[in-house]
Amino acid sequence: MKIVLLDAHTANPGDLSWQPLEAIAACEVHARTPLDQTVARCSGAEIVITNKAPLTREIIAALPDLKYIGVTATGFNIVDVVAAKERCIVVTNVPGYSTPAVAQHVIALMLEMTNHVGHAAKSVEEGGWVKCPDFCYYDHPIIELSGRTLGIIGYGEIGSAVARIAVAFGMKVLASKRTWKEPPPAGVEAAEIDDIFRQCDVISLHCPLTDATKHLVGERTLDLMKPEAMIINTGRGPLVDEPALAKALNEGRIAGAALDVLSVEPAKADNPLLTAKNCLITPHVAWASRESRARLIDITAANLQAFLAGKPVNVVNG
């Protein structure tokens, strides 16, 4: 049996091991795979592991030996799951592996927007404190989170993890979820999405990307927000109408935004958020702690072992 890893670099740039997969079968590991080389590299392989390397209908059709596709991510839109199902090819993903890392990153973004630690440290490095006549200085307001309201849109595993940290900070939490099977925990209140945009000081997006949630943050919802409110997106880039958000930031209609995801990645030079006022962008790294990536590799191997045992788990095209 042959296992091909198409784009191994992001999950494991060299600080981890592929041993959990190598223990199952021989692995052919590629750091990155251009689209026009996918078929050649996967030729004869029964198992293909991918993160962001696309497996289109045409590519799947050109791989007669393919039986299993493992996606080393939670999102799986890079695979034509319909074409795979037509061929009885099982496709699996890895849910839940990055919850602690993403929740921590959300809080880091929120703290940077309220405490400006990175900005202050850079200013000191550039000599600002040395030149200051006072014992301290700050050129951005420092905002206490205690007593503020955090809105969470998408109260799933990550959203609830963020809520627990926010409650510990003394924040009130309003949360939106499609279905509440049980009441929210202490400190968290169920709310409609529009009420979250109207009432919250910080809004964090954790909902899936669907036709209904695409551009959830747009002209209409941005107009509902308070001028001092801020928004965080570590979910999916297209949840945000980027020109609309850039316009709201530049006009001072909201106080700030922090994003780890954009609609096109890597970022394009003409993305208006790159130059928008009070906009903090990190390069899709919320998930990428070493611990997260180790869990990702372990669960990817466990998914494959379950498939080979005839009891597949985390199947997305069943």
Solvent accessible surface area in square Angstrom, and as a share of the most:
residue,aa,sasa,rsa
1,M,102,0.45
2,K,65,0.27
3,I,0,0.00
4,V,0,0.00
5,L,3,0.01
6,L,0,0.00
7,D,24,0.12
8,A,6,0.05
9,H,67,0.30
10,T,74,0.43
11,A,2,0.01
12,N,15,0.08
13,P,73,0.46
14,G,66,0.63
15,D,60,0.31
16,L,31,0.16
17,S,64,0.41
18,W,22,0.08
19,Q,101,0.45
20,P,37,0.23
21,L,0,0.00
22,E,89,0.40
23,A,70,0.54
24,I,39,0.20
25,A,17,0.13
26,A,79,0.61
27,C,32,0.19
28,E,62,0.28
29,V,66,0.38
30,H,33,0.15
31,A,52,0.40
32,R,151,0.55
33,T,16,0.09
34,P,65,0.41
35,L,103,0.51
36,D,128,0.66
37,Q,73,0.33
38,T,1,0.00
39,V,55,0.31
40,A,77,0.60
41,R,58,0.21
42,C,1,0.00
43,S,65,0.42
44,G,43,0.42
45,A,1,0.00
46,E,48,0.22
47,I,1,0.01
48,V,0,0.00
49,I,4,0.02
50,T,1,0.01
51,N,11,0.06
52,K,113,0.48
53,A,7,0.05
54,P,51,0.32
55,L,0,0.00
56,T,48,0.28
57,R,102,0.37
58,E,124,0.56
59,I,14,0.07
60,I,1,0.01
61,A,73,0.56
62,A,49,0.38
63,L,4,0.02
64,P,110,0.69
65,D,64,0.33
66,L,6,0.03
67,K,103,0.44
68,Y,1,0.00
69,I,0,0.00
70,G,1,0.01
71,V,1,0.01
72,T,5,0.03
73,A,9,0.07
74,T,59,0.34
75,G,23,0.22
76,F,71,0.29
77,N,140,0.72
78,I,31,0.16
79,V,8,0.04
80,D,43,0.22
81,V,35,0.20
82,V,90,0.51
83,A,4,0.03
84,A,0,0.00
85,K,110,0.47
86,E,110,0.49
87,R,86,0.31
88,C,116,0.69
89,I,2,0.01
90,V,29,0.17
91,V,0,0.00
92,T,1,0.01
93,N,14,0.07
94,V,1,0.00
95,P,61,0.38
96,G,34,0.33
97,Y,14,0.05
98,S,11,0.07
99,T,12,0.07
100,P,81,0.51
101,A,13,0.10
102,V,10,0.06
103,A,2,0.02
104,Q,130,0.58
105,H,33,0.15
106,V,0,0.00
107,I,13,0.06
108,A,53,0.41
109,L,6,0.03
110,M,0,0.00
111,L,63,0.31
112,E,42,0.19
113,M,18,0.08
114,T,0,0.00
115,N,63,0.32
116,H,35,0.16
117,V,96,0.55
118,G,41,0.39
119,H,73,0.33
120,A,51,0.40
121,A,59,0.46
122,K,103,0.44
123,S,20,0.13
124,V,66,0.38
125,E,132,0.59
126,E,115,0.52
127,G,16,0.15
128,G,25,0.24
129,W,132,0.46
130,V,133,0.77
131,K,162,0.69
132,C,29,0.18
133,P,130,0.82
134,D,89,0.46
135,F,178,0.74
136,C,57,0.34
137,Y,74,0.28
138,Y,150,0.57
139,D,93,0.48
140,H,65,0.29
141,P,96,0.60
142,I,104,0.53
143,I,42,0.21
144,E,130,0.58
145,L,15,0.07
146,S,70,0.45
147,G,66,0.64
148,R,88,0.32
149,T,20,0.12
150,L,0,0.00
151,G,0,0.00
152,I,0,0.00
153,I,3,0.01
154,G,14,0.14
155,Y,21,0.08
156,G,39,0.38
157,E,107,0.48
158,I,48,0.24
159,G,1,0.01
160,S,20,0.13
161,A,9,0.07
162,V,0,0.00
163,A,1,0.01
164,R,154,0.56
165,I,60,0.31
166,A,0,0.00
167,V,54,0.31
168,A,87,0.68
169,F,76,0.31
170,G,40,0.39
171,M,8,0.04
172,K,99,0.42
173,V,0,0.00
174,L,3,0.02
175,A,0,0.00
176,S,13,0.09
177,K,88,0.37
178,R,219,0.80
179,T,86,0.50
180,W,70,0.25
181,K,188,0.80
182,E,129,0.58
183,P,116,0.73
184,P,36,0.23
185,P,73,0.46
186,A,98,0.76
187,G,44,0.42
188,V,14,0.08
189,E,90,0.40
190,A,45,0.35
191,A,23,0.18
192,E,126,0.57
193,I,56,0.28
194,D,40,0.20
195,D,48,0.25
196,I,0,0.00
197,F,0,0.00
198,R,117,0.43
199,Q,92,0.41
200,C,0,0.00
201,D,17,0.09
202,V,1,0.01
203,I,0,0.00
204,S,0,0.00
205,L,0,0.00
206,H,31,0.14
207,C,13,0.08
208,P,72,0.46
209,L,72,0.36
210,T,58,0.34
211,D,149,0.77
212,A,93,0.72
213,T,23,0.14
214,K,116,0.49
215,H,87,0.39
216,L,27,0.13
217,V,0,0.00
218,G,8,0.08
219,E,79,0.35
220,R,149,0.54
221,T,5,0.03
222,L,2,0.01
223,D,96,0.50
224,L,44,0.22
225,M,12,0.05
226,K,58,0.25
227,P,92,0.58
228,E,88,0.40
229,A,0,0.00
230,M,11,0.05
231,I,2,0.01
232,I,0,0.00
233,N,1,0.01
234,T,15,0.08
235,G,12,0.12
236,R,92,0.33
237,G,5,0.05
238,P,32,0.20
239,L,0,0.00
240,V,2,0.01
241,D,33,0.17
242,E,13,0.06
243,P,86,0.54
244,A,6,0.05
245,L,0,0.00
246,A,4,0.03
247,K,101,0.43
248,A,0,0.00
249,L,2,0.01
250,N,67,0.35
251,E,94,0.42
252,G,49,0.47
253,R,62,0.23
254,I,3,0.02
255,A,41,0.32
256,G,3,0.02
257,A,0,0.00
258,A,0,0.00
259,L,2,0.01
260,D,2,0.01
261,V,4,0.02
262,L,11,0.05
263,S,51,0.33
264,V,72,0.42
265,E,78,0.35
266,P,120,0.75
267,A,50,0.39
268,K,112,0.48
269,A,104,0.81
270,D,122,0.63
271,N,15,0.08
272,P,50,0.32
273,L,1,0.01
274,L,80,0.40
275,T,122,0.71
276,A,12,0.09
277,K,122,0.52
278,N,96,0.49
279,C,30,0.18
280,L,58,0.29
281,I,50,0.25
282,T,30,0.18
283,P,109,0.69
284,H,60,0.27
285,V,65,0.37
286,A,7,0.05
287,W,40,0.14
288,A,31,0.24
289,S,41,0.26
290,R,133,0.48
291,E,113,0.51
292,S,0,0.00
293,R,19,0.07
294,A,32,0.25
295,R,84,0.31
296,L,0,0.00
297,I,3,0.02
298,D,79,0.41
299,I,50,0.25
300,T,3,0.02
301,A,5,0.04
302,A,50,0.39
303,N,3,0.02
304,L,0,0.00
305,Q,99,0.44
306,A,21,0.16
307,F,41,0.17
308,L,82,0.41
309,A,76,0.59
310,G,58,0.55
311,K,156,0.66
312,P,56,0.36
313,V,72,0.42
314,N,54,0.28
315,V,51,0.29
316,V,36,0.20
317,N,16,0.08
318,G,86,0.83
